[in-house]
Amino acid sequence: MSIHQENIAGVTAETLRQRAEELDRRDVLAHYRDHFIGTDTALSYLDGNSLGRPLKRTADDVAAFIRDEWGGRLIRGWDEQWLAMPEAIGDQLGRAVLGAAPGQTIIADSTTVVLYKLIRAALAAVQDPDRNELVLDTENFPTDRYLVEGIALEEGLTLRWIEPDPAAGVTLEQVRQATGPRTAVVLLSQIAYRSGHLADLPGITAAVHDAGALVVWDLCHSAGSVEIDLDGADVDFAAGCTYKYLNGGPGSPAFAYVNARHLPSLNQPIWGWMGRKDAFEMAAATSRRHPRVPQRHSRDLRHDCHAGNPGPHRRSRHGGHPVEVRRPYRLRRGGLRRVAGTPGSRTGHAPESGGAGRAHHSGPR
């Protein structure tokens, strides 16, 4: 609604203005506004969900880094502080924003890459071969949906779709109904990017654990905007970005949280140089000291998202016998298209070029 118009309930612009000014006066964080560029203008910026404002000190900080650290220290900067910064900043973020004790949060990668790593690591941690379902919701941000659909295709898993009210979000009762003895991992966003609905993170986490499953939370729209207590809620895994309400700027990296109880046995699903305990060992990938690759329990499962004819066969990694995999997609120009009639299929919910989410752009993921 324009500030110069009246809404359908008859609330005037002046009433809204007075209410906004009252809330500003009561806001204990209001004085931080002066730390940001552009706040002395008439613009009311309400797109922090896509890109946060820059701090006034950012330009000087970046210039000093280029001049003194990068330019002044060159390669010495790695050993002096840069290599430790992902963990050091992660601990700061955990303490200030996430409710996480030290040693559980790291800054790295993009949201998509972090979510992929966490979901694959969570799946590898599931020991029960009968747990072959991934639970997600139809109203989640496209990144999350497309990513999980791809993992399901890779692993031959079943997608269990929650269909929340688009004007609200996923409820505790819906999660209880969707989870059970076949659930492996649940992926949800704490704040719905369309409606702003704040999910019951502690309650839903407890419900997922009651079902014997693991939960991965997407905090992209909640980190920096609402209070979070990951440790207090015993969350398993969480991911988020830093360019929205954390004001890291375009291209700033994502973060990953792993509950300390999972760290001793968690397996890194992507083997990069810096993912090794001793990166400068430069040992072969087959070294006994390389992170262990889990011999995943056989998921000789039917991907039952498709009710049509039998799909292609693939060989099990463990038994060598063909396994029927029913795929809910057909390849078409521009991407994969969900086969009509499969669970979760609905208008506008296919991972195609220019698909869902464009009208509700929420920043690069």
N, C-alpha and C positions, 0 to 999 in steps of 0.2 A: 504494500500500500504506500502510495506517495505520502510524504509528510504533510502535503497540502490538501489531502483528501480525507474523507471520512470512510471508515470501514462499514461493513454490512451490519454490524451491531450498533452503529451509531456513535462509536467512540471517536471523538474529534482529535485532530492533529495536536491541538493545544493540550488535551488531556494526556496524550501519549508523551508529549514533550515534558510536561510536568512530572510524569511518572519516571521518565528516564533521568531527569535532573535529580530527583529524589534518590534514585538508586545510585547515581554517581556520588552524591554526597555521603551516602552510607558505605560506600565501597572502601574497604581498608587498603586496597591495592591501587586506588585511584592515582596516587602520587607517582606511580611508576610510568604513567602515561607520558610524562615529560622526557623520559629516556629514549623515546622513539622518534624517528624522522617522520615528519608530516603531520604530527598531531596538533600542530599550531594552525592548521588550515580548517576550513569548514567541512571537509570531507568526513563523513561518518563511515568508516571502513568496516564492513561486516563480512569480509571474505578471508578472515584468518584461517578458516577451514581449508583454504586452498594455498595461501601463502601469507605468512606473517610479515609484519612490518620489520624493517631493519632498525637496530639500535643506532643511536647517534655515534657511539664509540666504535661501531664496526669498521668504518672506513679507516680510522686510525689504527685499529688492531690489525687489519689486513695489511696495511702499508708497512707497519712495523715488522710483521712476520716476513714479508717479502724482503725488506731491507736488512733486518738484523739476524733473523734465524735462517731463512733460506739463503739469502745472499751472503750473510756473514759467516754462517757455520757450515753451509754446504752439506756434504755427506756426513759430517760429524753430528748433524742434527738428529739423525736416526738414533744413534746410541744415546745421545744426551737426553732426549725426551720423546721424540716422535713415535718410536715403537711402543712406548708405554701409554701413549695418550688414549687409544681406544678403550683400554681398561680403566684408566684414571678418570676420563670423562664419563665413562659408563657408571662408575661408582658414584660420581657426583650426581648424575641424572637419577640413579636409583635412590639416593638419599633425599634429593630435593623434590622429586616428582613422582617416582614410581612406588615408593614404600618398599624398597628392596635393600637388603644388607649388602655390603661389599662383596665382590667376587662373583656376582650373578648377572651383571649387565655389561654389554660391550657395544661400542659404536662401530658399525661396519656396513658396507654394501648398500643395496637399495631395499625397500620394503619387500619387493617381490622375491629377491634372492634370500633375504632373511627368513621370510615365511616358508619358502621352499625348504631351506635347511632345517628349520624347526619341525615342520610337518613330517619330513622324511626321517628325521632323528626320532621323533615321537613314535612313528610307525615301527621303526626298528626296535624300539624299546618294548613294544607290545609282544608278549610271549605266547599268548593264546591264539592258535591258528584259526579258531572260530570267530575271532573278532576281525571282521572284514568290511566294516562299514565306516565311512567318513560322514560325519554329520555337519551340515552347513545350512545357511538360509538363503532364500531366493532374493532377499532384499539387500544382501551384503554388497560391498563395493566390488565392481567387476574384477579387480585384481585377485581378490580372494576366491571368487567363484571360478574364474578361468584356471587359476593355479591348481585348485583342488581337483577340478575336472581333469586336468592333464595328469596329475599324480594318480588319480583313479584309473585312467587309461594305462599308464605305465605299469601299475601294480595289479590290475585286474580286480579292483575293489568296487564295492557298491556305494553309491552316493545316497544318503538319506537326507531329503530336503525338508527343512522347516519352512512353512509359508506364513510369515508374520503379516500383520496388518501394515501396509506401506506407510500409513500415517502414524504408526507407532513403532514397534520393534519386537524382537524376540522376547518371549516371556519365560519365566521359570517353568511354568506348567508345560509349555511347548517342548522345552528341552527334556523334561522328565518323560514325556510321551514319545519322544524321538530316540531316546537312548535306551540301551539294554544290553543283554549278554553278547550281542554281535557288534557293539560299538567299539571302535578302536580309538579314534581321535575326533574331537569336536573343535571346529573353527568358528569363532564368532567375533564380531566387533563390539567393543564396550559401548560406543555411541554410534547409532545408525546415521549414516552420512546424509540421508534424505530428510528424515524427520527430526533428528536430534535426540531421539529416544535414548535414555541412559539405561543400559541393561543392568540387571542385578548380578554383578560380577561375583560377589561372594556366594550368593545363593546358587547360581548356575554352576559355579565351579564345584561346590559341594555336591550338587545333583549329578554332575558328570562323574565325580569320584565314586559316588554311591553306586553308579552303574558299572564301575570297574574300568572306566576309560580315562583318557588324558585330554586336557583342554589346551588349546592355543588361542590366546586373545590378541586381536588386532587393536592396538591403542592409538592408531593414527589420529583419530578425532577426539581423543580423550586426554592424551598426555599433554599436560600444560593447561588444560581447560577445566578439569575436575580433579578432585582428590582421589588418589589411587593408593591402595595398600596391597600390593601383590603378595608379599610375604604373609601378611595377616590373613589373606584369603586362601593361602596355600595353592596359588596358581602354578601350573606346571611350566608353561612357556608363554611368552608374550613378545610381540614385535610392534614397531611403530616407526614413524618418521620424525624428522627434526625441523622441517621447513615450514610447518604450520604454526601451531601454538608455541613451539619452542624457538621460533624465529631464527633458524639456522641459515636461511636463505636458499635460493634455487640451487639444487644439486647437493645440498648437505646430506650426509649419510643417514642411514637408518640405525635402529638399535635392536638388540636381541636380549631377552631376559630368559634365563634358564634357572629354575629352582635348584638350590644347592643340593637337594636330595637326589637330583638326577645326574649331577655332574660326574660322579665317580664312574658311572657305567655308560654315559652318553657317547654315541659314535658320531663323528663328523661325517656328514654325507658327501661333502665336496672336499677333495683333497687338494688344497692349495699350499703353496710354500709356507705362508704364515700360519697355516692351520696346524702345523707340526709343533710338537712340544719344544724341540730344539731345531729351529729353522736353519741355523748355520752348520748343522751336522752334515748337510748335503748328502745324506745317505740315499740308497736306492729305495724305491717304493716297497720292495719286498723285505726290507729290514724288519727284524723282529720287534724293533722299537717303534715301528710305524703304527699309527692308530689302527686298532683292530677293525677289520671289516666284518660286520655281523653276517653270519650265515643265516639269512632271514628264514624263518620258518616258512614252509611251503604254503603259498597262497593259491592253491589249485582251486580257484573259486570261480563261480559263474558271475560275470558282471551283469547283474540282472536289472540294469536300468532300461533294457530294451526288451519288449515283449514280443518282438517279431521273430523272424527266422533265425536259426543259429548263425552266429558270426564266424569270423576266421578263427583258426586254431593257433595257439602258440605253445611252445614247449615249456614245461615247468623247469625252473632253475635247479630243482632238487631231484625229481624223479625221472626226468627225461621223457615223460609220457605227454602226449598232446593234451592240452587243456582247452576246453571251449571257453572263449571269451566273447561275450555279447557286448558289442560296442553301441553306445547310444548316439553315434555321430555318423554322418556321411561327409566325405571330403568334397568340397565344392570350391570354386574360384572365390578367393577372398577369405577362406578360412574353413573351420569345421562348423557344421550345422547340426543341431540336435534333431534326432529323428522324432517326428511327431508322435505323440502318444506315450512318450517315455516319462517316467516320474520326474517332476521338476521342469518339464518343458512347458513353456508358456510364451505368449507373444512378447517379443522384445527381449528374450532371455537366451540368446544364442551367441557364442563367442565369435562374432564376425567383425570384420573391419567396420569401424564407425558404429559399433553396437551400443549396448546399454552403458550408461554413465556419461555420455558426451554432454547431455543437457545438464548434468549435475557434476561438472568437472571438479575434481578435488585435488588437482596437482599431480605431478609425475610420480608414478609408483614403480 
